[in-house]
């Protein structure tokens, strides 16, 4: 009995052969090997790379939203937290990234030597 592919899957797999995702194939293959899966099919590796790229984009978008929320806080609260209220730069901080990763169930702990905030 022949197995049929869902509509559009063949075209997607063919396009993945020429697509270069932001997450390199070598990095994806390394992560797969570390988890015990050695994949030789480039299309499968690229599909996983695209999924990883999508996940990273979502986490970074969430971190950006956390940054925007922090910037909208009152100046007194920003100063109390150690931020300069006049600084309007778009800056990814560890705190924003921790909040974003927490939304997706990824727990990040600060290194012991970074536990105290600089003054």
Jmol script that loads the backbone (N, CA, C; Angstrom):
load data "model"
ATOM      1  N   UNK A   1       0.837  -1.174   0.000  1.00  0.00           N
ATOM      2  CA  UNK A   1       0.000   0.000   0.000  1.00  0.00           C
ATOM      3  C   UNK A   1       0.888   1.246   0.000  1.00  0.00           C
ATOM      4  N   UNK A   2       0.717   2.120  -0.953  1.00  0.00           N
ATOM      5  CA  UNK A   2       1.533   3.323  -1.090  1.00  0.00           C
ATOM      6  C   UNK A   2       1.044   4.406  -0.139  1.00  0.00           C
ATOM      7  N   UNK A   3       1.996   5.071   0.462  1.00  0.00           N
ATOM      8  CA  UNK A   3       1.661   6.147   1.392  1.00  0.00           C
ATOM      9  C   UNK A   3       1.589   7.456   0.616  1.00  0.00           C
ATOM     10  N   UNK A   4       0.501   8.198   0.780  1.00  0.00           N
ATOM     11  CA  UNK A   4       0.357   9.465   0.068  1.00  0.00           C
ATOM     12  C   UNK A   4       0.697  10.616   1.018  1.00  0.00           C
ATOM     13  N   UNK A   5       1.345  11.620   0.462  1.00  0.00           N
ATOM     14  CA  UNK A   5       1.728  12.800   1.241  1.00  0.00           C
ATOM     15  C   UNK A   5       0.596  13.815   1.230  1.00  0.00           C
ATOM     16  N   UNK A   6       0.431  14.562   2.314  1.00  0.00           N
ATOM     17  CA  UNK A   6      -0.580  15.620   2.328  1.00  0.00           C
ATOM     18  C   UNK A   6      -0.315  16.649   1.227  1.00  0.00           C
ATOM     19  N   UNK A   7      -1.365  17.318   0.795  1.00  0.00           N
ATOM     20  CA  UNK A   7      -1.259  18.309  -0.265  1.00  0.00           C
ATOM     21  C   UNK A   7      -0.288  19.414   0.144  1.00  0.00           C
ATOM     22  N   UNK A   8       0.645  19.740  -0.714  1.00  0.00           N
ATOM     23  CA  UNK A   8       1.603  20.811  -0.465  1.00  0.00           C
ATOM     24  C   UNK A   8       2.871  20.375   0.238  1.00  0.00           C
ATOM     25  N   UNK A   9       2.878  19.182   0.821  1.00  0.00           N
ATOM     26  CA  UNK A   9       4.069  18.742   1.557  1.00  0.00           C
ATOM     27  C   UNK A   9       5.239  18.479   0.610  1.00  0.00           C
ATOM     28  N   UNK A  10       4.966  17.887  -0.526  1.00  0.00           N
ATOM     29  CA  UNK A  10       6.038  17.593  -1.500  1.00  0.00           C
ATOM     30  C   UNK A  10       6.696  18.895  -1.960  1.00  0.00           C
ATOM     31  N   UNK A  11       5.872  19.908  -2.251  1.00  0.00           N
ATOM     32  CA  UNK A  11       6.418  21.201  -2.690  1.00  0.00           C
ATOM     33  C   UNK A  11       7.244  21.848  -1.581  1.00  0.00           C
ATOM     34  N   UNK A  12       6.746  21.763  -0.350  1.00  0.00           N
ATOM     35  CA  UNK A  12       7.476  22.321   0.789  1.00  0.00           C
ATOM     36  C   UNK A  12       8.827  21.635   0.959  1.00  0.00           C
ATOM     37  N   UNK A  13       8.835  20.321   0.891  1.00  0.00           N
ATOM     38  CA  UNK A  13      10.091  19.576   1.038  1.00  0.00           C
ATOM     39  C   UNK A  13      11.059  19.910  -0.088  1.00  0.00           C
ATOM     40  N   UNK A  14      10.546  20.095  -1.295  1.00  0.00           N
ATOM     41  CA  UNK A  14      11.411  20.464  -2.420  1.00  0.00           C
ATOM     42  C   UNK A  14      12.002  21.862  -2.224  1.00  0.00           C
ATOM     43  N   UNK A  15      11.193  22.789  -1.696  1.00  0.00           N
ATOM     44  CA  UNK A  15      11.687  24.145  -1.457  1.00  0.00           C
ATOM     45  C   UNK A  15      12.731  24.175  -0.345  1.00  0.00           C
ATOM     46  N   UNK A  16      12.626  23.280   0.620  1.00  0.00           N
ATOM     47  CA  UNK A  16      13.580  23.258   1.733  1.00  0.00           C
ATOM     48  C   UNK A  16      14.987  22.884   1.285  1.00  0.00           C
ATOM     49  N   UNK A  17      15.105  22.189   0.154  1.00  0.00           N
ATOM     50  CA  UNK A  17      16.435  21.812  -0.325  1.00  0.00           C
ATOM     51  C   UNK A  17      17.265  23.041  -0.688  1.00  0.00           C
ATOM     52  N   UNK A  18      16.610  24.115  -1.156  1.00  0.00           N
ATOM     53  CA  UNK A  18      17.330  25.321  -1.581  1.00  0.00           C
ATOM     54  C   UNK A  18      17.263  26.448  -0.553  1.00  0.00           C
ATOM     55  N   UNK A  19      16.524  26.252   0.529  1.00  0.00           N
ATOM     56  CA  UNK A  19      16.323  27.301   1.525  1.00  0.00           C
ATOM     57  C   UNK A  19      17.441  27.277   2.560  1.00  0.00           C
ATOM     58  N   UNK A  20      17.919  28.449   2.945  1.00  0.00           N
ATOM     59  CA  UNK A  20      18.954  28.552   3.980  1.00  0.00           C
ATOM     60  C   UNK A  20      18.362  29.269   5.196  1.00  0.00           C
ATOM     61  N   UNK A  21      17.911  28.530   6.219  1.00  0.00           N
ATOM     62  CA  UNK A  21      17.323  29.171   7.395  1.00  0.00           C
ATOM     63  C   UNK A  21      18.372  29.922   8.218  1.00  0.00           C
ATOM     64  N   UNK A  22      17.903  30.762   9.119  1.00  0.00           N
ATOM     65  CA  UNK A  22      18.807  31.547   9.971  1.00  0.00           C
ATOM     66  C   UNK A  22      19.601  30.648  10.914  1.00  0.00           C
ATOM     67  N   UNK A  23      19.023  29.524  11.315  1.00  0.00           N
ATOM     68  CA  UNK A  23      19.732  28.561  12.160  1.00  0.00           C
ATOM     69  C   UNK A  23      20.480  27.614  11.223  1.00  0.00           C
ATOM     70  N   UNK A  24      21.814  27.623  11.242  1.00  0.00           N
ATOM     71  CA  UNK A  24      22.586  26.802  10.305  1.00  0.00           C
ATOM     72  C   UNK A  24      22.329  25.304  10.482  1.00  0.00           C
ATOM     73  N   UNK A  25      22.441  24.571   9.366  1.00  0.00           N
ATOM     74  CA  UNK A  25      22.240  23.121   9.380  1.00  0.00           C
ATOM     75  C   UNK A  25      23.189  22.440  10.365  1.00  0.00           C
ATOM     76  N   UNK A  26      24.425  22.937  10.426  1.00  0.00           N
ATOM     77  CA  UNK A  26      25.423  22.316  11.294  1.00  0.00           C
ATOM     78  C   UNK A  26      25.005  22.405  12.764  1.00  0.00           C
ATOM     79  N   UNK A  27      24.456  23.542  13.151  1.00  0.00           N
ATOM     80  CA  UNK A  27      24.003  23.722  14.530  1.00  0.00           C
ATOM     81  C   UNK A  27      22.827  22.799  14.836  1.00  0.00           C
ATOM     82  N   UNK A  28      21.907  22.697  13.895  1.00  0.00           N
ATOM     83  CA  UNK A  28      20.751  21.813  14.080  1.00  0.00           C
ATOM     84  C   UNK A  28      21.202  20.364  14.149  1.00  0.00           C
ATOM     85  N   UNK A  29      22.103  19.960  13.258  1.00  0.00           N
ATOM     86  CA  UNK A  29      22.605  18.584  13.287  1.00  0.00           C
ATOM     87  C   UNK A  29      23.336  18.289  14.592  1.00  0.00           C
ATOM     88  N   UNK A  30      24.100  19.250  15.100  1.00  0.00           N
ATOM     89  CA  UNK A  30      24.797  19.069  16.368  1.00  0.00           C
ATOM     90  C   UNK A  30      23.790  18.844  17.492  1.00  0.00           C
ATOM     91  N   UNK A  31      22.755  19.685  17.542  1.00  0.00           N
ATOM     92  CA  UNK A  31      21.728  19.548  18.590  1.00  0.00           C
ATOM     93  C   UNK A  31      21.005  18.210  18.463  1.00  0.00           C
ATOM     94  N   UNK A  32      20.727  17.790  17.251  1.00  0.00           N
ATOM     95  CA  UNK A  32      20.071  16.497  17.045  1.00  0.00           C
ATOM     96  C   UNK A  32      20.967  15.348  17.504  1.00  0.00           C
ATOM     97  N   UNK A  33      22.256  15.429  17.166  1.00  0.00           N
ATOM     98  CA  UNK A  33      23.190  14.367  17.586  1.00  0.00           C
ATOM     99  C   UNK A  33      23.319  14.325  19.103  1.00  0.00           C
ATOM    100  N   UNK A  34      23.326  15.505  19.747  1.00  0.00           N
ATOM    101  CA  UNK A  34      23.415  15.559  21.204  1.00  0.00           C
ATOM    102  C   UNK A  34      22.198  14.904  21.856  1.00  0.00           C
ATOM    103  N   UNK A  35      21.071  14.942  21.171  1.00  0.00           N
ATOM    104  CA  UNK A  35      19.860  14.327  21.722  1.00  0.00           C
ATOM    105  C   UNK A  35      19.704  12.873  21.282  1.00  0.00           C
ATOM    106  N   UNK A  36      20.668  12.366  20.515  1.00  0.00           N
ATOM    107  CA  UNK A  36      20.653  10.958  20.146  1.00  0.00           C
ATOM    108  C   UNK A  36      20.065  10.645  18.787  1.00  0.00           C
ATOM    109  N   UNK A  37      19.873  11.640  17.934  1.00  0.00           N
ATOM    110  CA  UNK A  37      19.286  11.424  16.618  1.00  0.00           C
ATOM    111  C   UNK A  37      20.246  11.928  15.558  1.00  0.00           C
ATOM    112  N   UNK A  38      20.733  11.014  14.709  1.00  0.00           N
ATOM    113  CA  UNK A  38      21.643  11.379  13.633  1.00  0.00           C
ATOM    114  C   UNK A  38      20.851  11.380  12.330  1.00  0.00           C
ATOM    115  N   UNK A  39      20.562  12.557  11.825  1.00  0.00           N
ATOM    116  CA  UNK A  39      19.709  12.711  10.644  1.00  0.00           C
ATOM    117  C   UNK A  39      20.565  13.012   9.423  1.00  0.00           C
ATOM    118  N   UNK A  40      20.374  12.245   8.379  1.00  0.00           N
ATOM    119  CA  UNK A  40      21.118  12.447   7.135  1.00  0.00           C
ATOM    120  C   UNK A  40      20.310  13.222   6.096  1.00  0.00           C
ATOM    121  N   UNK A  41      19.009  13.327   6.294  1.00  0.00           N
ATOM    122  CA  UNK A  41      18.141  14.005   5.329  1.00  0.00           C
ATOM    123  C   UNK A  41      18.199  15.515   5.551  1.00  0.00           C
ATOM    124  N   UNK A  42      18.729  16.236   4.578  1.00  0.00           N
ATOM    125  CA  UNK A  42      18.894  17.678   4.673  1.00  0.00           C
ATOM    126  C   UNK A  42      17.540  18.375   4.824  1.00  0.00           C
ATOM    127  N   UNK A  43      16.514  17.865   4.204  1.00  0.00           N
ATOM    128  CA  UNK A  43      15.194  18.502   4.278  1.00  0.00           C
ATOM    129  C   UNK A  43      14.631  18.429   5.697  1.00  0.00           C
ATOM    130  N   UNK A  44      14.849  17.317   6.358  1.00  0.00           N
ATOM    131  CA  UNK A  44      14.373  17.171   7.742  1.00  0.00           C
ATOM    132  C   UNK A  44      15.130  18.117   8.660  1.00  0.00           C
ATOM    133  N   UNK A  45      16.439  18.194   8.477  1.00  0.00           N
ATOM    134  CA  UNK A  45      17.261  19.099   9.283  1.00  0.00           C
ATOM    135  C   UNK A  45      16.810  20.543   9.072  1.00  0.00           C
ATOM    136  N   UNK A  46      16.543  20.905   7.835  1.00  0.00           N
ATOM    137  CA  UNK A  46      16.102  22.275   7.550  1.00  0.00           C
ATOM    138  C   UNK A  46      14.717  22.550   8.105  1.00  0.00           C
ATOM    139  N   UNK A  47      13.853  21.546   8.105  1.00  0.00           N
ATOM    140  CA  UNK A  47      12.513  21.733   8.687  1.00  0.00           C
ATOM    141  C   UNK A  47      12.641  22.012  10.188  1.00  0.00           C
ATOM    142  N   UNK A  48      13.542  21.286  10.851  1.00  0.00           N
ATOM    143  CA  UNK A  48      13.776  21.522  12.275  1.00  0.00           C
ATOM    144  C   UNK A  48      14.421  22.896  12.481  1.00  0.00           C
ATOM    145  N   UNK A  49      15.312  23.289  11.569  1.00  0.00           N
ATOM    146  CA  UNK A  49      15.936  24.618  11.647  1.00  0.00           C
ATOM    147  C   UNK A  49      14.895  25.720  11.501  1.00  0.00           C
ATOM    148  N   UNK A  50      13.943  25.527  10.613  1.00  0.00           N
ATOM    149  CA  UNK A  50      12.876  26.515  10.427  1.00  0.00           C
ATOM    150  C   UNK A  50      12.018  26.600  11.693  1.00  0.00           C
ATOM    151  N   UNK A  51      11.735  25.456  12.310  1.00  0.00           N
ATOM    152  CA  UNK A  51      10.958  25.453  13.554  1.00  0.00           C
ATOM    153  C   UNK A  51      11.733  26.172  14.662  1.00  0.00           C
ATOM    154  N   UNK A  52      13.046  25.940  14.730  1.00  0.00           N
ATOM    155  CA  UNK A  52      13.879  26.622  15.737  1.00  0.00           C
ATOM    156  C   UNK A  52      13.921  28.126  15.467  1.00  0.00           C
ATOM    157  N   UNK A  53      13.998  28.497  14.198  1.00  0.00           N
ATOM    158  CA  UNK A  53      14.002  29.908  13.823  1.00  0.00           C
ATOM    159  C   UNK A  53      12.692  30.568  14.234  1.00  0.00           C
ATOM    160  N   UNK A  54      11.595  29.884  14.029  1.00  0.00           N
ATOM    161  CA  UNK A  54      10.285  30.406  14.417  1.00  0.00           C
ATOM    162  C   UNK A  54      10.206  30.578  15.938  1.00  0.00           C
ATOM    163  N   UNK A  55      10.713  29.592  16.676  1.00  0.00           N
ATOM    164  CA  UNK A  55      10.704  29.670  18.139  1.00  0.00           C
ATOM    165  C   UNK A  55      11.536  30.856  18.619  1.00  0.00           C
ATOM    166  N   UNK A  56      12.727  31.022  18.057  1.00  0.00           N
ATOM    167  CA  UNK A  56      13.590  32.144  18.443  1.00  0.00           C
ATOM    168  C   UNK A  56      12.925  33.484  18.127  1.00  0.00           C
ATOM    169  N   UNK A  57      12.258  33.563  16.985  1.00  0.00           N
ATOM    170  CA  UNK A  57      11.572  34.797  16.615  1.00  0.00           C
ATOM    171  C   UNK A  57      10.460  35.119  17.609  1.00  0.00           C
ATOM    172  N   UNK A  58       9.731  34.106  18.047  1.00  0.00           N
ATOM    173  CA  UNK A  58       8.667  34.324  19.020  1.00  0.00           C
ATOM    174  C   UNK A  58       9.221  34.776  20.367  1.00  0.00           C
ATOM    175  N   UNK A  59      10.306  34.151  20.805  1.00  0.00           N
ATOM    176  CA  UNK A  59      10.916  34.530  22.082  1.00  0.00           C
ATOM    177  C   UNK A  59      11.445  35.965  22.014  1.00  0.00           C
ATOM    178  N   UNK A  60      12.088  36.313  20.912  1.00  0.00           N
ATOM    179  CA  UNK A  60      12.616  37.671  20.777  1.00  0.00           C
ATOM    180  C   UNK A  60      11.498  38.707  20.694  1.00  0.00           C
ATOM    181  N   UNK A  61      10.402  38.352  20.043  1.00  0.00           N
ATOM    182  CA  UNK A  61       9.259  39.266  19.992  1.00  0.00           C
ATOM    183  C   UNK A  61       8.676  39.477  21.389  1.00  0.00           C
ATOM    184  N   UNK A  62       8.595  38.403  22.148  1.00  0.00           N
ATOM    185  CA  UNK A  62       8.094  38.504  23.523  1.00  0.00           C
ATOM    186  C   UNK A  62       9.051  39.341  24.384  1.00  0.00           C
ATOM    187  N   UNK A  63      10.359  39.177  24.182  1.00  0.00           N
ATOM    188  CA  UNK A  63      11.346  39.975  24.923  1.00  0.00           C
ATOM    189  C   UNK A  63      11.224  41.450  24.554  1.00  0.00           C
ATOM    190  N   UNK A  64      10.980  41.731  23.294  1.00  0.00           N
ATOM    191  CA  UNK A  64      10.798  43.112  22.851  1.00  0.00           C
ATOM    192  C   UNK A  64       9.555  43.717  23.503  1.00  0.00           C
ATOM    193  N   UNK A  65       8.491  42.928  23.585  1.00  0.00           N
ATOM    194  CA  UNK A  65       7.272  43.409  24.248  1.00  0.00           C
ATOM    195  C   UNK A  65       7.518  43.679  25.734  1.00  0.00           C
ATOM    196  N   UNK A  66       8.300  42.821  26.386  1.00  0.00           N
ATOM    197  CA  UNK A  66       8.650  43.032  27.790  1.00  0.00           C
ATOM    198  C   UNK A  66       9.463  44.320  27.939  1.00  0.00           C
ATOM    199  N   UNK A  67      10.357  44.562  26.988  1.00  0.00           N
ATOM    200  CA  UNK A  67      11.161  45.793  26.990  1.00  0.00           C
ATOM    201  C   UNK A  67      10.248  47.015  26.870  1.00  0.00           C
ATOM    202  N   UNK A  68       9.284  46.960  25.956  1.00  0.00           N
ATOM    203  CA  UNK A  68       8.368  48.078  25.755  1.00  0.00           C
ATOM    204  C   UNK A  68       7.541  48.345  27.021  1.00  0.00           C
ATOM    205  N   UNK A  69       7.092  47.270  27.660  1.00  0.00           N
ATOM    206  CA  UNK A  69       6.325  47.437  28.906  1.00  0.00           C
ATOM    207  C   UNK A  69       7.177  48.082  29.994  1.00  0.00           C
ATOM    208  N   UNK A  70       8.430  47.670  30.071  1.00  0.00           N
ATOM    209  CA  UNK A  70       9.334  48.244  31.071  1.00  0.00           C
ATOM    210  C   UNK A  70       9.569  49.715  30.784  1.00  0.00           C
ATOM    211  N   UNK A  71       9.710  50.089  29.518  1.00  0.00           N
ATOM    212  CA  UNK A  71       9.943  51.488  29.160  1.00  0.00           C
ATOM    213  C   UNK A  71       8.746  52.369  29.493  1.00  0.00           C
ATOM    214  N   UNK A  72       7.554  51.791  29.509  1.00  0.00           N
ATOM    215  CA  UNK A  72       6.343  52.564  29.791  1.00  0.00           C
ATOM    216  C   UNK A  72       6.118  52.760  31.294  1.00  0.00           C
ATOM    217  N   UNK A  73       6.956  52.148  32.111  1.00  0.00           N
ATOM    218  CA  UNK A  73       6.819  52.285  33.559  1.00  0.00           C
ATOM    219  C   UNK A  73       7.132  53.725  33.967  1.00  0.00           C
ATOM    220  N   UNK A  74       6.590  54.166  35.080  1.00  0.00           N
ATOM    221  CA  UNK A  74       6.890  55.522  35.559  1.00  0.00           C
ATOM    222  C   UNK A  74       8.394  55.697  35.813  1.00  0.00           C
ATOM    223  N   UNK A  75       8.866  56.930  35.621  1.00  0.00           N
ATOM    224  CA  UNK A  75      10.298  57.223  35.754  1.00  0.00           C
ATOM    225  C   UNK A  75      10.836  56.841  37.127  1.00  0.00           C
ATOM    226  N   UNK A  76      10.068  57.089  38.174  1.00  0.00           N
ATOM    227  CA  UNK A  76      10.529  56.771  39.532  1.00  0.00           C
ATOM    228  C   UNK A  76      10.754  55.269  39.689  1.00  0.00           C
ATOM    229  N   UNK A  77       9.858  54.474  39.116  1.00  0.00           N
ATOM    230  CA  UNK A  77       9.991  53.017  39.220  1.00  0.00           C
ATOM    231  C   UNK A  77      11.191  52.523  38.405  1.00  0.00           C
ATOM    232  N   UNK A  78      11.416  53.121  37.236  1.00  0.00           N
ATOM    233  CA  UNK A  78      12.584  52.753  36.426  1.00  0.00           C
ATOM    234  C   UNK A  78      13.875  53.078  37.169  1.00  0.00           C
ATOM    235  N   UNK A  79      13.922  54.246  37.761  1.00  0.00           N
ATOM    236  CA  UNK A  79      15.124  54.657  38.494  1.00  0.00           C
ATOM    237  C   UNK A  79      15.363  53.740  39.684  1.00  0.00           C
ATOM    238  N   UNK A  80      14.299  53.367  40.360  1.00  0.00           N
ATOM    239  CA  UNK A  80      14.392  52.455  41.504  1.00  0.00           C
ATOM    240  C   UNK A  80      14.932  51.091  41.080  1.00  0.00           C
ATOM    241  N   UNK A  81      14.576  50.658  39.870  1.00  0.00           N
ATOM    242  CA  UNK A  81      15.032  49.364  39.357  1.00  0.00           C
ATOM    243  C   UNK A  81      16.444  49.430  38.787  1.00  0.00           C
ATOM    244  N   UNK A  82      17.023  50.619  38.739  1.00  0.00           N
ATOM    245  CA  UNK A  82      18.405  50.742  38.274  1.00  0.00           C
ATOM    246  C   UNK A  82      18.533  51.143  36.822  1.00  0.00           C
ATOM    247  N   UNK A  83      17.441  51.601  36.196  1.00  0.00           N
ATOM    248  CA  UNK A  83      17.471  52.023  34.797  1.00  0.00           C
ATOM    249  C   UNK A  83      17.441  53.536  34.717  1.00  0.00           C
ATOM    250  N   UNK A  84      18.022  54.070  33.673  1.00  0.00           N
ATOM    251  CA  UNK A  84      17.976  55.508  33.431  1.00  0.00           C
ATOM    252  C   UNK A  84      16.683  55.813  32.672  1.00  0.00           C
ATOM    253  N   UNK A  85      15.775  56.564  33.260  1.00  0.00           N
ATOM    254  CA  UNK A  85      14.495  56.855  32.599  1.00  0.00           C
ATOM    255  C   UNK A  85      14.645  57.633  31.299  1.00  0.00           C
ATOM    256  N   UNK A  86      15.749  58.338  31.123  1.00  0.00           N
ATOM    257  CA  UNK A  86      15.976  59.127  29.911  1.00  0.00           C
ATOM    258  C   UNK A  86      16.529  58.275  28.764  1.00  0.00           C
ATOM    259  N   UNK A  87      17.022  57.092  29.077  1.00  0.00           N
ATOM    260  CA  UNK A  87      17.615  56.209  28.065  1.00  0.00           C
ATOM    261  C   UNK A  87      16.499  55.525  27.271  1.00  0.00           C
ATOM    262  N   UNK A  88      16.366  55.880  26.017  1.00  0.00           N
ATOM    263  CA  UNK A  88      15.288  55.343  25.182  1.00  0.00           C
ATOM    264  C   UNK A  88      15.805  54.343  24.138  1.00  0.00           C
ATOM    265  N   UNK A  89      17.039  53.854  24.331  1.00  0.00           N
ATOM    266  CA  UNK A  89      17.597  52.886  23.381  1.00  0.00           C
ATOM    267  C   UNK A  89      16.826  51.579  23.414  1.00  0.00           C
ATOM    268  N   UNK A  90      16.757  50.935  22.252  1.00  0.00           N
ATOM    269  CA  UNK A  90      16.172  49.598  22.170  1.00  0.00           C
ATOM    270  C   UNK A  90      17.277  48.621  22.575  1.00  0.00           C
ATOM    271  N   UNK A  91      17.155  48.032  23.751  1.00  0.00           N
ATOM    272  CA  UNK A  91      18.221  47.211  24.297  1.00  0.00           C
ATOM    273  C   UNK A  91      17.646  45.928  24.871  1.00  0.00           C
ATOM    274  N   UNK A  92      18.139  44.800  24.422  1.00  0.00           N
ATOM    275  CA  UNK A  92      17.703  43.512  24.949  1.00  0.00           C
ATOM    276  C   UNK A  92      18.471  43.235  26.235  1.00  0.00           C
ATOM    277  N   UNK A  93      17.743  43.151  27.336  1.00  0.00           N
ATOM    278  CA  UNK A  93      18.387  42.869  28.616  1.00  0.00           C
ATOM    279  C   UNK A  93      18.099  41.424  29.015  1.00  0.00           C
ATOM    280  N   UNK A  94      18.896  40.933  29.935  1.00  0.00           N
ATOM    281  CA  UNK A  94      18.703  39.576  30.426  1.00  0.00           C
ATOM    282  C   UNK A  94      17.330  39.452  31.089  1.00  0.00           C
ATOM    283  N   UNK A  95      16.923  40.490  31.792  1.00  0.00           N
ATOM    284  CA  UNK A  95      15.624  40.454  32.467  1.00  0.00           C
ATOM    285  C   UNK A  95      14.478  40.290  31.465  1.00  0.00           C
ATOM    286  N   UNK A  96      14.558  41.022  30.343  1.00  0.00           N
ATOM    287  CA  UNK A  96      13.531  40.900  29.305  1.00  0.00           C
ATOM    288  C   UNK A  96      13.536  39.501  28.709  1.00  0.00           C
ATOM    289  N   UNK A  97      14.724  38.973  28.470  1.00  0.00           N
ATOM    290  CA  UNK A  97      14.842  37.639  27.883  1.00  0.00           C
ATOM    291  C   UNK A  97      14.343  36.562  28.846  1.00  0.00           C
ATOM    292  N   UNK A  98      14.609  36.722  30.135  1.00  0.00           N
ATOM    293  CA  UNK A  98      14.136  35.761  31.133  1.00  0.00           C
ATOM    294  C   UNK A  98      12.615  35.751  31.166  1.00  0.00           C
ATOM    295  N   UNK A  99      11.999  36.939  31.126  1.00  0.00           N
ATOM    296  CA  UNK A  99      10.534  37.020  31.106  1.00  0.00           C
ATOM    297  C   UNK A  99       9.964  36.350  29.871  1.00  0.00           C
ATOM    298  N   UNK A 100      10.588  36.580  28.720  1.00  0.00           N
ATOM    299  CA  UNK A 100      10.106  35.999  27.467  1.00  0.00           C
ATOM    300  C   UNK A 100      10.248  34.480  27.475  1.00  0.00           C
ATOM    301  N   UNK A 101      11.380  33.997  27.919  1.00  0.00           N
ATOM    302  CA  UNK A 101      11.598  32.542  27.955  1.00  0.00           C
ATOM    303  C   UNK A 101      10.660  31.875  28.951  1.00  0.00           C
ATOM    304  N   UNK A 102      10.378  32.567  30.037  1.00  0.00           N
ATOM    305  CA  UNK A 102       9.464  32.038  31.041  1.00  0.00           C
ATOM    306  C   UNK A 102       8.071  31.812  30.448  1.00  0.00           C
ATOM    307  N   UNK A 103       7.668  32.679  29.518  1.00  0.00           N
ATOM    308  CA  UNK A 103       6.367  32.526  28.841  1.00  0.00           C
ATOM    309  C   UNK A 103       6.283  31.214  28.070  1.00  0.00           C
ATOM    310  N   UNK A 104       7.422  30.714  27.604  1.00  0.00           N
ATOM    311  CA  UNK A 104       7.458  29.486  26.816  1.00  0.00           C
ATOM    312  C   UNK A 104       7.947  28.285  27.621  1.00  0.00           C
ATOM    313  N   UNK A 105       8.044  28.452  28.933  1.00  0.00           N
ATOM    314  CA  UNK A 105       8.414  27.330  29.784  1.00  0.00           C
ATOM    315  C   UNK A 105       9.904  27.057  29.863  1.00  0.00           C
ATOM    316  N   UNK A 106      10.720  27.973  29.385  1.00  0.00           N
ATOM    317  CA  UNK A 106      12.170  27.820  29.452  1.00  0.00           C
ATOM    318  C   UNK A 106      12.663  28.615  30.654  1.00  0.00           C
ATOM    319  N   UNK A 107      13.239  27.920  31.616  1.00  0.00           N
ATOM    320  CA  UNK A 107      13.718  28.575  32.835  1.00  0.00           C
ATOM    321  C   UNK A 107      15.179  28.958  32.666  1.00  0.00           C
ATOM    322  N   UNK A 108      15.471  30.213  32.942  1.00  0.00           N
ATOM    323  CA  UNK A 108      16.840  30.709  32.854  1.00  0.00           C
ATOM    324  C   UNK A 108      17.219  31.241  34.225  1.00  0.00           C
ATOM    325  N   UNK A 109      18.346  30.787  34.728  1.00  0.00           N
ATOM    326  CA  UNK A 109      18.854  31.270  36.013  1.00  0.00           C
ATOM    327  C   UNK A 109      20.123  32.074  35.754  1.00  0.00           C
ATOM    328  N   UNK A 110      20.237  33.172  36.459  1.00  0.00           N
ATOM    329  CA  UNK A 110      21.454  33.983  36.335  1.00  0.00           C
ATOM    330  C   UNK A 110      22.633  33.227  36.940  1.00  0.00           C
ATOM    331  N   UNK A 111      23.786  33.436  36.367  1.00  0.00           N
ATOM    332  CA  UNK A 111      24.992  32.846  36.917  1.00  0.00           C
ATOM    333  C   UNK A 111      25.227  33.426  38.309  1.00  0.00           C
ATOM    334  N   UNK A 112      25.796  32.623  39.228  1.00  0.00           N
ATOM    335  CA  UNK A 112      25.979  33.105  40.610  1.00  0.00           C
ATOM    336  C   UNK A 112      26.752  34.419  40.698  1.00  0.00           C
ATOM    337  N   UNK A 113      27.685  34.634  39.807  1.00  0.00           N
ATOM    338  CA  UNK A 113      28.462  35.863  39.881  1.00  0.00           C
ATOM    339  C   UNK A 113      27.711  37.058  39.289  1.00  0.00           C
ATOM    340  N   UNK A 114      26.508  36.841  38.748  1.00  0.00           N
ATOM    341  CA  UNK A 114      25.698  37.930  38.212  1.00  0.00           C
ATOM    342  C   UNK A 114      24.434  38.173  39.012  1.00  0.00           C
ATOM    343  N   UNK A 115      24.343  37.607  40.207  1.00  0.00           N
ATOM    344  CA  UNK A 115      23.116  37.727  40.971  1.00  0.00           C
ATOM    345  C   UNK A 115      22.877  39.130  41.515  1.00  0.00           C
ATOM    346  N   UNK A 116      23.916  39.864  41.834  1.00  0.00           N
ATOM    347  CA  UNK A 116      23.744  41.221  42.342  1.00  0.00           C
ATOM    348  C   UNK A 116      23.703  42.184  41.156  1.00  0.00           C
ATOM    349  N   UNK A 117      22.730  43.100  41.177  1.00  0.00           N
ATOM    350  CA  UNK A 117      22.623  44.092  40.124  1.00  0.00           C
ATOM    351  C   UNK A 117      23.704  45.147  40.328  1.00  0.00           C
ATOM    352  N   UNK A 118      24.316  45.617  39.224  1.00  0.00           N
ATOM    353  CA  UNK A 118      25.320  46.672  39.358  1.00  0.00           C
ATOM    354  C   UNK A 118      24.679  47.979  39.811  1.00  0.00           C
ATOM    355  N   UNK A 119      25.426  48.778  40.517  1.00  0.00           N
ATOM    356  CA  UNK A 119      24.892  50.041  41.060  1.00  0.00           C
ATOM    357  C   UNK A 119      25.248  51.184  40.175  1.00  0.00           C
TER     358      UNK A 119
END
end "model"
wireframe off; spacefill off
backbone 0.3
color backbone group
